[in-house]
């Protein structure tokens, strides 16, 4: 069952009270109390503030899908143009901005030492809460959720796979014995 946002319930209650107030003021004109007049006047203002809060909340906390990489996008860790690394590109959505990395390894460096890279690259980031992480599956070249992927580390790079089976096959071909998850890579 779909979860209902409590702000919608507040907005529906507000609309009901405003309609009731208009009914009392316009149709009955009998025994109108002062708080009903205030409610009808302030009701729309309060309702609009609920809509504003709801919109801000949804924009700020949206789970973003991967976006298109531009040729001008650069990795904030090493400064490389990410468009030439389409097999290993990684993307995070942070503080309303998409940030691209030429490899998953650089994205891990950024997460582990975020304050340094934000000040070093002079990035305008206030909210350091990462909303989404996407990376490319090394075999299919499709965007996958970086937190659910399986990773194989070979030489000096990390390759992502959407399924454990494909990660095991790739690891066996390259004589690697360990497959890691996102949480293991962060430690």
C-alpha positions in Angstrom: 0.0 0.0 0.0 1.2 3.5 -0.8 2.4 5.6 2.1 0.4 8.9 2.5 2.4 12.0 3.2 1.0 13.7 6.4 1.2 17.1 4.8 -1.5 16.0 2.3 -3.8 15.1 5.3 -3.2 18.6 6.8 -3.9 20.3 3.5 -7.2 18.3 3.1 -8.3 19.2 6.6 -7.4 22.9 5.9 -9.5 22.8 2.6 -12.4 21.3 4.5 -12.3 24.0 7.2 -12.0 26.8 4.6 -15.1 25.5 2.7 -17.0 25.1 5.9 -16.1 28.7 6.8 -17.2 30.1 3.4 -20.5 28.1 3.8 -21.1 29.7 7.2 -20.3 33.2 6.1 -22.1 33.2 2.8 -25.1 31.0 3.1 -26.2 31.1 6.7 -25.1 34.5 7.9 -26.4 33.4 11.3 -24.3 33.3 14.5 -21.0 33.8 12.7 -18.3 33.7 15.2 -15.1 35.8 15.1 -12.8 32.8 14.7 -14.8 31.7 11.6 -14.1 35.0 9.9 -10.4 34.8 10.9 -10.2 31.2 9.6 -11.7 32.1 6.3 -9.3 35.0 5.9 -6.2 33.2 7.1 -7.1 29.8 5.8 -5.9 30.3 2.2 -2.6 31.8 3.6 -2.1 28.8 5.8 -3.0 26.4 2.9 -0.5 28.1 0.6 2.2 27.7 3.2 1.4 24.0 3.4 1.8 23.7 -0.3 5.0 25.6 -0.2 6.4 23.4 2.5 5.3 20.3 0.7 6.9 21.4 -2.6 10.2 22.4 -0.9 10.3 19.0 0.9 9.7 17.0 -2.3 12.3 19.0 -4.3 14.9 18.8 -1.6 14.5 15.1 -0.8 13.6 13.8 -4.2 15.2 10.5 -5.2 16.8 11.6 -8.5 17.2 9.4 -11.5 20.5 9.5 -13.4 20.9 12.5 -15.7 22.7 12.8 -19.1 26.4 13.4 -18.9 27.7 16.5 -20.7 31.0 16.7 -22.4 32.0 19.6 -20.1 31.4 17.6 -16.8 34.5 17.1 -14.8 35.4 14.8 -11.8 35.7 16.9 -8.6 38.4 14.6 -7.3 40.9 14.4 -10.2 39.6 17.0 -12.6 39.3 14.6 -15.5 36.5 15.0 -18.1 34.1 12.2 -17.3 32.6 11.8 -20.8 35.7 9.8 -21.9 35.1 7.3 -19.1 31.6 6.1 -19.9 32.3 2.5 -18.8 33.2 3.5 -15.2 31.3 6.8 -14.7 29.6 7.4 -11.4 27.0 10.0 -10.4 25.8 11.3 -7.1 22.9 13.8 -6.4 24.0 16.1 -3.7 22.4 19.4 -2.5 20.4 19.8 -5.7 23.3 19.1 -8.0 24.5 16.2 -10.1 28.2 15.4 -9.6 30.0 13.0 -11.9 33.1 11.0 -11.3 35.3 9.3 -13.8 35.5 6.2 -11.6 33.8 4.7 -8.6 37.1 4.9 -6.7 37.2 8.7 -7.1 33.6 8.9 -5.8 34.6 6.9 -2.7 37.5 9.3 -2.1 35.0 12.2 -2.4 32.6 10.7 0.1 35.3 9.8 2.6 36.9 13.3 2.5 34.0 15.5 1.3 35.0 18.6 3.2 38.4 18.7 1.6 37.1 18.3 -2.0 34.3 20.9 -1.5 36.8 23.5 -0.3 39.5 22.5 -2.7 37.3 22.7 -5.8 35.3 25.6 -4.4 32.0 23.8 -4.7 28.9 25.5 -3.5 27.5 22.7 -1.4 25.8 23.2 2.0 23.8 20.0 2.5 26.2 17.1 2.4 23.4 14.4 2.5 23.7 12.3 -0.7 20.3 11.7 -2.2 21.2 9.1 -4.8 24.3 7.3 -6.2 24.3 5.8 -9.7 27.1 4.0 -11.5 27.4 2.2 -14.8 27.2 -1.6 -14.9 30.5 -2.7 -16.4 29.0 -5.3 -18.7 25.6 -3.8 -19.8 26.7 -0.1 -19.6 23.3 0.7 -18.0 22.8 3.0 -15.0 22.4 1.0 -11.7 21.8 2.0 -8.1 25.3 2.3 -6.6 24.1 1.3 -3.2 22.7 -2.0 -4.4 25.5 -2.9 -6.9 28.3 -5.5 -6.4 31.9 -4.4 -6.9 35.1 -6.1 -8.1 38.4 -4.4 -7.5 41.1 -5.0 -10.1 44.5 -3.4 -10.1 43.7 0.3 -9.3 40.0 0.5 -10.2 36.6 -0.7 -9.0 34.0 -2.1 -11.4 30.3 -2.3 -10.7 27.8 -5.0 -11.6 24.0 -5.2 -11.1 24.0 -8.9 -10.3 26.1 -11.0 -8.0 26.4 -13.7 -10.8 27.9 -11.3 -13.3 30.3 -10.0 -10.6 31.4 -13.5 -9.8 32.0 -14.4 -13.5 34.0 -11.2 -14.0 36.0 -11.9 -10.7 36.7 -15.5 -11.8 38.0 -14.3 -15.2 40.4 -11.9 -13.6 41.5 -14.1 -10.7 39.9 -11.9 -8.0 38.5 -13.7 -4.9 36.5 -10.9 -3.2 33.3 -9.2 -4.3 32.3 -6.2 -2.2 29.1 -4.3 -1.5 28.8 -0.6 -1.2 28.8 -0.7 2.6 32.0 -2.8 2.6 33.7 -0.3 0.2 33.0 2.6 2.6 34.8 0.9 5.5 
